[in-house]
């Protein structure tokens, strides 16, 4: 699960008051933390689909993000994360290499998208004549007229650029969460005082 932690920076007194209040008034504090986690979760989901460099195909990544809030010895903790395996590489970037096959199969035909090469029983390897470089080999499918259609490009590795959709969400949501928590601390402190 991809987990991101946001900390209140520069307002340690507010954070300490919030922890103290969490022990006295756990339900009110839990609700505030849920609201804060929901702000971050919404922002992450907006970054995935709202005009960012991630090209949404299935919506699985966006739908996979959720938030949880729970009590711990120090007070209350909110976690926003995704169990999707590729969530982290879209955030941080990196290289992908094949693990069980000799090459990665990159779909290039519309009908190959979201399907495995194994779904097409009659594929064969076709190489561009005179080219032995990376990306010059393909999996092709015979057509009825004696020709063929390129279905997948074969690659030894691909590089995924860092999209920083979670980090950017933290930058936007962080001040809102800090304000929400600060306001709740002020409200609860005024309401309950030193009780």
FIKOLZA-1660 file (N, C-alpha, C; in steps of 0.1 Angstrom, whole numbers, plus 5000, padded with zeros to 4 digits):
% residues 195
   i   px   py   pz ch aa at
   1 5008 4988 5000  A  X  N
   1 5000 5000 5000  A  X CA
   1 5009 5012 5000  A  X  C
   2 5006 5022 4991  A  X  N
   2 5013 5034 4991  A  X CA
   2 5008 5043 5003  A  X  C
   3 5016 5048 5011  A  X  N
   3 5012 5056 5022  A  X CA
   3 5020 5069 5022  A  X  C
   4 5013 5079 5025  A  X  N
   4 5018 5093 5025  A  X CA
   4 5015 5098 5039  A  X  C
   5 5025 5104 5045  A  X  N
   5 5023 5110 5058  A  X CA
   5 5024 5125 5057  A  X  C
   6 5015 5132 5062  A  X  N
   6 5015 5147 5062  A  X CA
   6 5017 5151 5077  A  X  C
   7 5026 5159 5080  A  X  N
   7 5028 5164 5093  A  X CA
   7 5026 5179 5094  A  X  C
   8 5021 5183 5106  A  X  N
   8 5019 5197 5108  A  X CA
   8 5033 5203 5111  A  X  C
   9 5038 5212 5103  A  X  N
   9 5051 5217 5104  A  X CA
   9 5050 5232 5109  A  X  C
  10 5058 5235 5119  A  X  N
  10 5058 5249 5124  A  X CA
  10 5047 5252 5134  A  X  C
  11 5039 5243 5137  A  X  N
  11 5028 5246 5147  A  X CA
  11 5028 5234 5157  A  X  C
  12 5039 5232 5163  A  X  N
  12 5041 5220 5172  A  X CA
  12 5031 5222 5184  A  X  C
  13 5028 5234 5188  A  X  N
  13 5019 5236 5200  A  X CA
  13 5005 5231 5196  A  X  C
  14 5001 5234 5184  A  X  N
  14 4988 5230 5179  A  X CA
  14 4987 5214 5178  A  X  C
  15 4998 5209 5173  A  X  N
  15 4999 5194 5172  A  X CA
  15 4998 5188 5186  A  X  C
  16 5005 5193 5195  A  X  N
  16 5005 5188 5209  A  X CA
  16 4992 5189 5215  A  X  C
  17 4985 5201 5213  A  X  N
  17 4972 5203 5219  A  X CA
  17 4962 5193 5212  A  X  C
  18 4964 5190 5199  A  X  N
  18 4955 5181 5192  A  X CA
  18 4957 5167 5198  A  X  C
  19 4969 5163 5201  A  X  N
  19 4972 5150 5207  A  X CA
  19 4965 5149 5221  A  X  C
  20 4967 5159 5228  A  X  N
  20 4961 5159 5242  A  X CA
  20 4946 5158 5241  A  X  C
  21 4940 5166 5232  A  X  N
  21 4925 5166 5231  A  X CA
  21 4921 5152 5225  A  X  C
  22 4929 5146 5217  A  X  N
  22 4925 5133 5212  A  X CA
  22 4923 5122 5223  A  X  C
  23 4931 5124 5233  A  X  N
  23 4929 5114 5244  A  X CA
  23 4917 5117 5252  A  X  C
  24 4913 5130 5253  A  X  N
  24 4901 5134 5261  A  X CA
  24 4888 5133 5253  A  X  C
  25 4889 5136 5240  A  X  N
  25 4877 5137 5232  A  X CA
  25 4879 5130 5219  A  X  C
  26 4881 5117 5219  A  X  N
  26 4885 5109 5207  A  X CA
  26 4875 5110 5196  A  X  C
  27 4862 5110 5198  A  X  N
  27 4852 5110 5187  A  X CA
  27 4852 5123 5180  A  X  C
  28 4853 5135 5186  A  X  N
  28 4854 5147 5179  A  X CA
  28 4867 5149 5172  A  X  C
  29 4878 5144 5177  A  X  N
  29 4891 5145 5171  A  X CA
  29 4891 5135 5159  A  X  C
  30 4886 5123 5161  A  X  N
  30 4885 5113 5150  A  X CA
  30 4878 5119 5138  A  X  C
  31 4867 5126 5140  A  X  N
  31 4859 5131 5130  A  X CA
  31 4866 5142 5122  A  X  C
  32 4874 5150 5129  A  X  N
  32 4882 5161 5123  A  X CA
  32 4893 5155 5114  A  X  C
  33 4899 5144 5120  A  X  N
  33 4910 5137 5112  A  X CA
  33 4904 5131 5100  A  X  C
  34 4892 5125 5101  A  X  N
  34 4885 5119 5089  A  X CA
  34 4883 5130 5078  A  X  C
  35 4879 5142 5083  A  X  N
  35 4877 5152 5073  A  X CA
  35 4890 5156 5066  A  X  C
  36 4901 5157 5074  A  X  N
  36 4914 5160 5069  A  X CA
  36 4919 5150 5059  A  X  C
  37 4917 5137 5063  A  X  N
  37 4921 5126 5054  A  X CA
  37 4913 5126 5041  A  X  C
  38 4900 5129 5042  A  X  N
  38 4891 5130 5030  A  X CA
  38 4895 5141 5021  A  X  C
  39 4900 5152 5026  A  X  N
  39 4905 5163 5018  A  X CA
  39 4917 5159 5010  A  X  C
  40 4926 5152 5016  A  X  N
  40 4938 5147 5009  A  X CA
  40 4934 5136 4998  A  X  C
  41 4925 5127 5002  A  X  N
  41 4921 5116 4993  A  X CA
  41 4914 5123 4981  A  X  C
  42 4905 5132 4983  A  X  N
  42 4899 5139 4971  A  X CA
  42 4909 5146 4962  A  X  C
  43 4919 5152 4968  A  X  N
  43 4929 5159 4960  A  X CA
  43 4937 5150 4952  A  X  C
  44 4941 5138 4958  A  X  N
  44 4948 5128 4951  A  X CA
  44 4940 5123 4939  A  X  C
  45 4928 5120 4941  A  X  N
  45 4919 5115 4930  A  X CA
  45 4917 5125 4919  A  X  C
  46 4916 5138 4923  A  X  N
  46 4915 5149 4913  A  X CA
  46 4928 5150 4905  A  X  C
  47 4939 5148 4911  A  X  N
  47 4952 5149 4904  A  X CA
  47 4953 5137 4894  A  X  C
  48 4948 5125 4898  A  X  N
  48 4949 5114 4889  A  X CA
  48 4940 5116 4876  A  X  C
  49 4929 5122 4877  A  X  N
  49 4920 5124 4866  A  X CA
  49 4918 5138 4860  A  X  C
  50 4922 5148 4868  A  X  N
  50 4919 5162 4864  A  X CA
  50 4930 5169 4857  A  X  C
  51 4933 5166 4845  A  X  N
  51 4942 5174 4837  A  X CA
  51 4957 5172 4841  A  X  C
  52 4960 5160 4846  A  X  N
  52 4974 5158 4849  A  X CA
  52 4981 5149 4839  A  X  C
  53 4994 5146 4841  A  X  N
  53 5000 5137 4831  A  X CA
  53 4997 5122 4832  A  X  C
  54 4989 5118 4842  A  X  N
  54 4985 5104 4842  A  X CA
  54 4973 5102 4832  A  X  C
  55 4975 5093 4823  A  X  N
  55 4964 5091 4813  A  X CA
  55 4955 5079 4819  A  X  C
  56 4944 5083 4824  A  X  N
  56 4935 5073 4830  A  X CA
  56 4929 5064 4819  A  X  C
  57 4931 5051 4821  A  X  N
  57 4925 5042 4811  A  X CA
  57 4914 5034 4818  A  X  C
  58 4916 5028 4829  A  X  N
  58 4906 5020 4835  A  X CA
  58 4899 5026 4848  A  X  C
  59 4906 5036 4854  A  X  N
  59 4901 5042 4866  A  X CA
  59 4904 5034 4879  A  X  C
  60 4912 5023 4877  A  X  N
  60 4915 5015 4889  A  X CA
  60 4923 5022 4899  A  X  C
  61 4934 5029 4895  A  X  N
  61 4942 5036 4904  A  X CA
  61 4934 5047 4912  A  X  C
  62 4926 5055 4905  A  X  N
  62 4918 5065 4912  A  X CA
  62 4909 5059 4922  A  X  C
  63 4902 5048 4918  A  X  N
  63 4892 5042 4927  A  X CA
  63 4899 5035 4939  A  X  C
  64 4912 5031 4937  A  X  N
  64 4919 5024 4948  A  X CA
  64 4922 5032 4960  A  X  C
  65 4923 5045 4958  A  X  N
  65 4927 5054 4970  A  X CA
  65 4916 5055 4980  A  X  C
  66 4920 5053 4992  A  X  N
  66 4910 5054 5003  A  X CA
  66 4917 5060 5015  A  X  C
  67 4909 5064 5025  A  X  N
  67 4915 5069 5037  A  X CA
  67 4910 5062 5049  A  X  C
  68 4918 5061 5059  A  X  N
  68 4914 5054 5072  A  X CA
  68 4919 5063 5083  A  X  C
  69 4912 5063 5094  A  X  N
  69 4916 5071 5106  A  X CA
  69 4915 5061 5118  A  X  C
  70 4924 5062 5127  A  X  N
  70 4924 5053 5138  A  X CA
  70 4932 5060 5150  A  X  C
  71 4929 5055 5162  A  X  N
  71 4936 5060 5173  A  X CA
  71 4949 5052 5176  A  X  C
  72 4959 5059 5180  A  X  N
  72 4972 5053 5184  A  X CA
  72 4976 5058 5197  A  X  C
  73 4987 5053 5203  A  X  N
  73 4991 5058 5216  A  X CA
  73 4993 5073 5217  A  X  C
  74 4998 5078 5206  A  X  N
  74 5001 5093 5205  A  X CA
  74 4989 5101 5202  A  X  C
  75 4978 5095 5199  A  X  N
  75 4966 5104 5196  A  X CA
  75 4958 5097 5184  A  X  C
  76 4957 5105 5173  A  X  N
  76 4949 5100 5162  A  X CA
  76 4958 5101 5149  A  X  C
  77 4956 5091 5141  A  X  N
  77 4964 5090 5128  A  X CA
  77 4954 5088 5117  A  X  C
  78 4957 5095 5106  A  X  N
  78 4950 5094 5093  A  X CA
  78 4959 5089 5083  A  X  C
  79 4955 5079 5075  A  X  N
  79 4963 5073 5064  A  X CA
  79 4955 5074 5051  A  X  C
  80 4961 5078 5041  A  X  N
  80 4955 5078 5027  A  X CA
  80 4965 5070 5019  A  X  C
  81 4959 5060 5012  A  X  N
  81 4968 5051 5004  A  X CA
  81 4961 5043 4994  A  X  C
  82 4969 5035 4986  A  X  N
  82 4963 5027 4976  A  X CA
  82 4970 5013 4976  A  X  C
  83 4963 5002 4975  A  X  N
  83 4969 4989 4974  A  X CA
  83 4974 4985 4960  A  X  C
  84 4972 4994 4951  A  X  N
  84 4975 4991 4937  A  X CA
  84 4990 4991 4935  A  X  C
  85 4996 4980 4929  A  X  N
  85 5010 4978 4928  A  X CA
  85 5017 4989 4921  A  X  C
  86 5011 4995 4911  A  X  N
  86 5018 5005 4903  A  X CA
  86 5016 5019 4908  A  X  C
  87 5009 5021 4919  A  X  N
  87 5006 5035 4924  A  X CA
  87 5020 5042 4927  A  X  C
  88 5029 5035 4934  A  X  N
  88 5041 5041 4938  A  X CA
  88 5050 5045 4926  A  X  C
  89 5051 5037 4916  A  X  N
  89 5060 5040 4905  A  X CA
  89 5054 5053 4897  A  X  C
  90 5041 5055 4897  A  X  N
  90 5036 5067 4891  A  X CA
  90 5039 5079 4899  A  X  C
  91 5040 5077 4912  A  X  N
  91 5044 5089 4921  A  X CA
  91 5059 5092 4920  A  X  C
  92 5068 5082 4921  A  X  N
  92 5082 5084 4922  A  X CA
  92 5090 5082 4909  A  X  C
  93 5083 5075 4899  A  X  N
  93 5090 5072 4887  A  X CA
  93 5100 5060 4888  A  X  C
  94 5104 5055 4877  A  X  N
  94 5114 5044 4878  A  X CA
  94 5114 5036 4865  A  X  C
  95 5122 5025 4866  A  X  N
  95 5123 5016 4854  A  X CA
  95 5115 5003 4857  A  X  C
  96 5109 4998 4846  A  X  N
  96 5102 4986 4847  A  X CA
  96 5109 4976 4838  A  X  C
  97 5112 4964 4843  A  X  N
  97 5118 4954 4835  A  X CA
  97 5109 4941 4836  A  X  C
  98 5110 4932 4826  A  X  N
  98 5102 4920 4827  A  X CA
  98 5107 4911 4838  A  X  C
  99 5098 4904 4845  A  X  N
  99 5102 4895 4856  A  X CA
  99 5101 4881 4852  A  X  C
 100 5091 4877 4844  A  X  N
 100 5089 4863 4840  A  X CA
 100 5090 4861 4825  A  X  C
 101 5092 4871 4818  A  X  N
 101 5093 4869 4803  A  X CA
 101 5106 4876 4798  A  X  C
 102 5109 4874 4786  A  X  N
 102 5121 4880 4780  A  X CA
 102 5119 4895 4777  A  X  C
 103 5106 4899 4775  A  X  N
 103 5104 4913 4771  A  X CA
 103 5090 4917 4776  A  X  C
 104 5089 4930 4778  A  X  N
 104 5076 4936 4781  A  X CA
 104 5068 4937 4768  A  X  C
 105 5055 4935 4769  A  X  N
 105 5046 4937 4757  A  X CA
 105 5038 4950 4759  A  X  C
 106 5041 4960 4751  A  X  N
 106 5035 4972 4751  A  X CA
 106 5024 4973 4741  A  X  C
 107 5011 4973 4745  A  X  N
 107 5000 4973 4735  A  X CA
 107 5001 4986 4726  A  X  C
 108 4999 4983 4713  A  X  N
 108 4999 4994 4703  A  X CA
 108 4986 4994 4695  A  X  C
 109 4979 4983 4695  A  X  N
 109 4967 4982 4687  A  X CA
 109 4955 4984 4698  A  X  C
 110 4945 4990 4693  A  X  N
 110 4933 4993 4702  A  X CA
 110 4928 4980 4709  A  X  C
 111 4927 4969 4702  A  X  N
 111 4921 4957 4707  A  X CA
 111 4931 4950 4717  A  X  C
 112 4944 4954 4717  A  X  N
 112 4954 4948 4726  A  X CA
 112 4954 4955 4740  A  X  C
 113 4948 4967 4740  A  X  N
 113 4948 4975 4753  A  X CA
 113 4940 4967 4763  A  X  C
 114 4945 4967 4775  A  X  N
 114 4939 4960 4787  A  X CA
 114 4937 4945 4784  A  X  C
 115 4945 4939 4775  A  X  N
 115 4945 4925 4773  A  X CA
 115 4959 4920 4772  A  X  C
 116 4961 4907 4776  A  X  N
 116 4974 4901 4776  A  X CA
 116 4977 4896 4762  A  X  C
 117 4990 4895 4759  A  X  N
 117 4993 4889 4746  A  X CA
 117 4989 4874 4745  A  X  C
 118 4988 4868 4757  A  X  N
 118 4983 4854 4757  A  X CA
 118 4969 4853 4752  A  X  C
 119 4962 4863 4752  A  X  N
 119 4948 4863 4747  A  X CA
 119 4947 4861 4732  A  X  C
 120 4958 4863 4725  A  X  N
 120 4958 4862 4711  A  X CA
 120 4967 4850 4707  A  X  C
 121 4961 4838 4704  A  X  N
 121 4969 4826 4702  A  X CA
 121 4978 4826 4690  A  X  C
 122 4976 4834 4680  A  X  N
 122 4983 4833 4668  A  X CA
 122 4993 4844 4665  A  X  C
 123 4998 4850 4676  A  X  N
 123 5008 4861 4674  A  X CA
 123 5022 4855 4670  A  X  C
 124 5029 4863 4663  A  X  N
 124 5043 4859 4659  A  X CA
 124 5052 4872 4661  A  X  C
 125 5065 4869 4662  A  X  N
 125 5074 4881 4664  A  X CA
 125 5078 4886 4650  A  X  C
 126 5077 4899 4648  A  X  N
 126 5081 4906 4636  A  X CA
 126 5091 4917 4640  A  X  C
 127 5102 4917 4632  A  X  N
 127 5112 4927 4635  A  X CA
 127 5113 4937 4623  A  X  C
 128 5115 4949 4626  A  X  N
 128 5117 4959 4615  A  X CA
 128 5129 4956 4607  A  X  C
 129 5128 4954 4594  A  X  N
 129 5140 4951 4586  A  X CA
 129 5152 4961 4588  A  X  C
 130 5164 4956 4590  A  X  N
 130 5175 4964 4591  A  X CA
 130 5177 4971 4605  A  X  C
 131 5168 4969 4614  A  X  N
 131 5169 4976 4627  A  X CA
 131 5170 4965 4638  A  X  C
 132 5180 4966 4646  A  X  N
 132 5182 4957 4657  A  X CA
 132 5181 4964 4670  A  X  C
 133 5177 4977 4670  A  X  N
 133 5177 4985 4683  A  X CA
 133 5165 4981 4692  A  X  C
 134 5165 4988 4703  A  X  N
 134 5154 4986 4713  A  X CA
 134 5141 4991 4707  A  X  C
 135 5131 4983 4708  A  X  N
 135 5118 4987 4703  A  X CA
 135 5116 4983 4688  A  X  C
 136 5125 4975 4683  A  X  N
 136 5123 4972 4668  A  X CA
 136 5116 4959 4666  A  X  C
 137 5113 4952 4677  A  X  N
 137 5106 4939 4676  A  X CA
 137 5091 4941 4681  A  X  C
 138 5082 4934 4674  A  X  N
 138 5068 4935 4677  A  X CA
 138 5062 4921 4677  A  X  C
 139 5050 4920 4684  A  X  N
 139 5041 4908 4682  A  X CA
 139 5031 4912 4673  A  X  C
 140 5029 4904 4662  A  X  N
 140 5020 4908 4651  A  X CA
 140 5009 4896 4650  A  X  C
 141 4998 4900 4645  A  X  N
 141 4987 4890 4643  A  X CA
 141 4984 4889 4628  A  X  C
 142 4983 4877 4623  A  X  N
 142 4980 4876 4608  A  X CA
 142 4966 4881 4605  A  X  C
 143 4965 4887 4594  A  X  N
 143 4952 4891 4589  A  X CA
 143 4947 4882 4578  A  X  C
 144 4935 4882 4575  A  X  N
 144 4929 4872 4565  A  X CA
 144 4934 4874 4551  A  X  C
 145 4940 4886 4548  A  X  N
 145 4944 4888 4534  A  X CA
 145 4959 4886 4532  A  X  C
 146 4965 4878 4541  A  X  N
 146 4980 4875 4539  A  X CA
 146 4989 4885 4546  A  X  C
 147 4983 4896 4551  A  X  N
 147 4992 4906 4558  A  X CA
 147 4992 4903 4573  A  X  C
 148 4995 4913 4581  A  X  N
 148 4996 4912 4595  A  X CA
 148 4993 4926 4601  A  X  C
 149 4989 4925 4614  A  X  N
 149 4987 4938 4621  A  X CA
 149 4996 4937 4634  A  X  C
 150 5003 4949 4636  A  X  N
 150 5012 4950 4648  A  X CA
 150 5003 4952 4660  A  X  C
 151 5005 4943 4670  A  X  N
 151 4996 4943 4682  A  X CA
 151 5004 4949 4695  A  X  C
 152 5016 4944 4696  A  X  N
 152 5024 4948 4708  A  X CA
 152 5038 4951 4704  A  X  C
 153 5044 4961 4710  A  X  N
 153 5059 4964 4708  A  X CA
 153 5066 4956 4719  A  X  C
 154 5077 4950 4716  A  X  N
 154 5085 4943 4726  A  X CA
 154 5096 4952 4731  A  X  C
 155 5097 4954 4744  A  X  N
 155 5107 4962 4750  A  X CA
 155 5114 4955 4762  A  X  C
 156 5127 4957 4763  A  X  N
 156 5135 4951 4775  A  X CA
 156 5132 4959 4788  A  X  C
 157 5128 4972 4786  A  X  N
 157 5125 4980 4798  A  X CA
 157 5118 4992 4794  A  X  C
 158 5111 4998 4803  A  X  N
 158 5104 5011 4800  A  X CA
 158 5107 5020 4812  A  X  C
 159 5107 5033 4810  A  X  N
 159 5109 5043 4821  A  X CA
 159 5096 5050 4823  A  X  C
 160 5091 5050 4835  A  X  N
 160 5079 5058 4839  A  X CA
 160 5084 5070 4846  A  X  C
 161 5080 5082 4841  A  X  N
 161 5084 5094 4847  A  X CA
 161 5077 5096 4860  A  X  C
 162 5083 5104 4870  A  X  N
 162 5076 5107 4882  A  X CA
 162 5065 5117 4879  A  X  C
 163 5053 5113 4884  A  X  N
 163 5042 5122 4882  A  X CA
 163 5039 5131 4894  A  X  C
 164 5043 5126 4906  A  X  N
 164 5042 5133 4918  A  X CA
 164 5027 5138 4921  A  X  C
 165 5018 5129 4917  A  X  N
 165 5004 5133 4920  A  X CA
 165 5000 5133 4934  A  X  C
 166 5007 5125 4943  A  X  N
 166 5004 5125 4957  A  X CA
 166 5011 5137 4964  A  X  C
 167 5024 5139 4960  A  X  N
 167 5031 5151 4966  A  X CA
 167 5024 5164 4962  A  X  C
 168 5020 5165 4950  A  X  N
 168 5013 5177 4946  A  X CA
 168 4999 5179 4954  A  X  C
 169 4993 5168 4956  A  X  N
 169 4981 5168 4964  A  X CA
 169 4984 5173 4979  A  X  C
 170 4995 5168 4984  A  X  N
 170 4999 5172 4998  A  X CA
 170 5001 5187 4998  A  X  C
 171 5008 5192 4988  A  X  N
 171 5011 5207 4988  A  X CA
 171 4998 5215 4988  A  X  C
 172 4988 5211 4981  A  X  N
 172 4975 5218 4980  A  X CA
 172 4967 5215 4993  A  X  C
 173 4966 5203 4997  A  X  N
 173 4957 5199 5008  A  X CA
 173 4963 5202 5021  A  X  C
 174 4976 5202 5022  A  X  N
 174 4983 5204 5035  A  X CA
 174 4978 5216 5043  A  X  C
 175 4979 5228 5037  A  X  N
 175 4974 5240 5044  A  X CA
 175 4959 5239 5048  A  X  C
 176 4951 5233 5040  A  X  N
 176 4937 5232 5044  A  X CA
 176 4935 5222 5056  A  X  C
 177 4943 5212 5056  A  X  N
 177 4942 5202 5067  A  X CA
 177 4947 5209 5080  A  X  C
 178 4958 5216 5079  A  X  N
 178 4964 5223 5091  A  X CA
 178 4954 5233 5096  A  X  C
 179 4947 5240 5087  A  X  N
 179 4937 5250 5091  A  X CA
 179 4925 5243 5098  A  X  C
 180 4921 5232 5092  A  X  N
 180 4910 5224 5098  A  X CA
 180 4913 5220 5112  A  X  C
 181 4925 5214 5113  A  X  N
 181 4929 5209 5126  A  X CA
 181 4931 5220 5136  A  X  C
 182 4937 5231 5132  A  X  N
 182 4939 5242 5141  A  X CA
 182 4926 5248 5146  A  X  C
 183 4917 5249 5137  A  X  N
 183 4903 5255 5140  A  X CA
 183 4896 5246 5150  A  X  C
 184 4898 5232 5148  A  X  N
 184 4891 5223 5157  A  X CA
 184 4898 5223 5171  A  X  C
 185 4911 5225 5171  A  X  N
 185 4918 5226 5184  A  X CA
 185 4914 5238 5192  A  X  C
 186 4913 5249 5185  A  X  N
 186 4908 5262 5191  A  X CA
 186 4894 5260 5196  A  X  C
 187 4885 5254 5188  A  X  N
 187 4871 5252 5192  A  X CA
 187 4870 5243 5204  A  X  C
 188 4877 5232 5204  A  X  N
 188 4876 5223 5215  A  X CA
 188 4883 5228 5228  A  X  C
 189 4894 5235 5226  A  X  N
 189 4901 5241 5238  A  X CA
 189 4891 5252 5244  A  X  C
 190 4885 5260 5236  A  X  N
 190 4876 5270 5241  A  X CA
 190 4864 5263 5248  A  X  C
 191 4858 5253 5241  A  X  N
 191 4846 5246 5246  A  X CA
 191 4849 5238 5259  A  X  C
 192 4861 5231 5260  A  X  N
 192 4863 5222 5271  A  X CA
 192 4874 5227 5280  A  X  C
 193 4881 5237 5276  A  X  N
 193 4891 5243 5284  A  X CA
 193 4902 5233 5289  A  X  C
 194 4905 5233 5301  A  X  N
 194 4915 5224 5307  A  X CA
 194 4909 5212 5313  A  X  C
 195 4896 5208 5310  A  X  N
 195 4890 5197 5316  A  X CA
 195 4897 5184 5311  A  X  C
% end
